[in-house]
Amino acid sequence: MKSLRFGDIIIFIFIILFSFLYAKTLIQNKSSKIIIDSYSKSLRYDLNTDREIIIEGLLGESKIIITNGNVRFSDSCCRDKLCVKAGVLKNAPIICMPNGISIRFEKNVENDIEIDSIVQ
């Protein structure tokens, strides 16, 4: 078995440092705003402000709670209550299909790449 050379160790350290820096930027890019969509309107809220939101859906009212930067359905009038059982919103949206309400993170505009024009 070959022993590690000085260049191998430098490459290994570079890969580890790059991994930590990339993970740090992913953590910092988390959005601080959410968008709540219902059948009739779309609302935008800041995650840094604790609040209780009651929103009207197709079947009735759903209660959404924002605390400590986390958001979740607290109560809903749907039959199976899968939205309530889903818990805290991590990275995927929470949707109450029977009541027509969804919660999702707002996309960070400064990190989003858009194409202005195409030159041929």
Buried (B, 14 or more C-beta within 10 A) or exposed (E): EEEEEEEEEEEEEEEEEEEEEEEEEEEEEEBEEBBBBBEEEEEEBEBEEEEEBEBBBBBEEBBBBBBEEEBBBBBBBBEEBBBBEBEEBEEEEBBBEBBBBBBBBBEEEEEEEEEEEEEE
